[in-house]
């Protein structure tokens, strides 16, 4: 458990967290990823190519908070995401 605390203590206050969606369920995400996502000020899910079943997204939101669904162009042209990340912590699921 000391390792978990170390990881979470090293999460920056601002910046961009890239979080992998794992094998397609909340159960496949690491505890560190879930805890880091809870700390994020903004949560974005790339909803075009990274497809999770809707019930899994709802479960994730009930665990970490609201997640905004974005399409691929926002990820490929990330000016808005980078602007947010300059002054807050942004979690992006890919």
C-alpha positions as CSV (number, residue, x, y, z in Angstrom):
1,X,0.0,0.0,0.0
2,X,2.9,2.4,0.5
3,X,3.6,2.2,-3.2
4,X,0.0,3.3,-3.9
5,X,0.5,6.4,-1.7
6,X,3.7,7.2,-3.4
7,X,2.1,7.1,-6.8
8,X,-0.8,9.3,-5.8
9,X,1.5,11.8,-4.1
10,X,3.3,12.2,-7.4
11,X,0.2,13.2,-9.3
12,X,0.7,16.8,-10.4
13,X,-1.8,19.5,-9.6
14,X,-2.0,20.6,-13.2
15,X,-1.3,18.7,-16.4
16,X,-2.6,15.8,-18.6
17,X,-3.1,12.3,-17.3
18,X,-3.4,9.7,-20.1
19,X,-5.4,6.7,-18.8
20,X,-5.7,3.5,-20.8
21,X,-9.1,1.9,-20.8
22,X,-7.7,-1.6,-20.2
23,X,-9.6,-4.6,-21.6
24,X,-13.0,-2.8,-21.6
25,X,-14.2,-2.8,-18.1
26,X,-13.8,-0.8,-14.9
27,X,-12.5,-4.0,-13.3
28,X,-9.6,-3.9,-15.7
29,X,-8.3,-0.5,-14.6
30,X,-5.6,-0.2,-12.0
31,X,-6.5,1.2,-8.6
32,X,-3.9,3.9,-9.2
33,X,-5.7,5.0,-12.4
34,X,-9.1,5.2,-10.7
35,X,-7.7,7.2,-7.8
36,X,-5.8,9.5,-10.1
37,X,-9.0,10.1,-12.2
38,X,-10.9,11.0,-9.0
39,X,-8.3,13.8,-8.5
40,X,-8.8,15.2,-12.0
41,X,-10.6,18.5,-12.4
42,X,-11.7,17.5,-15.9
43,X,-12.3,14.0,-17.3
44,X,-12.6,13.3,-21.0
45,X,-13.3,10.0,-22.7
46,X,-12.5,9.6,-26.4
47,X,-15.8,8.1,-27.5
48,X,-15.1,7.4,-31.2
49,X,-12.4,4.7,-31.2
50,X,-12.2,3.8,-27.5
51,X,-15.5,2.1,-27.1
52,X,-16.6,0.9,-23.7
53,X,-20.1,-0.5,-23.1
54,X,-22.4,2.3,-21.7
55,X,-23.0,0.4,-18.5
56,X,-19.2,0.4,-17.8
57,X,-19.0,4.1,-18.4
58,X,-21.9,4.7,-16.1
59,X,-20.1,2.6,-13.4
60,X,-16.9,4.5,-13.9
61,X,-18.7,7.8,-13.6
62,X,-20.4,6.7,-10.4
63,X,-17.0,5.8,-9.0
64,X,-14.9,8.9,-10.1
65,X,-17.4,11.6,-11.2
66,X,-18.7,13.0,-14.5
67,X,-16.8,12.2,-17.7
68,X,-17.2,14.3,-20.8
69,X,-17.4,12.3,-24.1
70,X,-15.3,13.8,-26.8
71,X,-14.7,12.8,-30.4
72,X,-11.4,12.0,-32.1
73,X,-10.8,15.5,-33.6
74,X,-10.6,17.0,-30.0
75,X,-7.8,14.4,-29.2
76,X,-6.0,14.9,-32.5
77,X,-6.2,18.7,-32.3
78,X,-5.8,19.0,-28.5
79,X,-5.6,22.8,-28.2
80,X,-8.6,22.9,-25.8
81,X,-7.3,20.0,-23.7
82,X,-3.8,21.5,-23.5
83,X,-5.3,24.9,-22.5
84,X,-7.2,23.2,-19.6
85,X,-4.1,21.2,-18.6
86,X,-2.1,24.4,-18.1
87,X,-4.2,25.4,-15.2
88,X,-5.9,22.2,-14.0
89,X,-5.6,18.5,-14.0
90,X,-7.2,16.7,-17.0
91,X,-7.7,13.0,-17.3
92,X,-8.1,11.6,-20.8
93,X,-9.2,8.0,-21.5
94,X,-7.8,6.5,-24.7
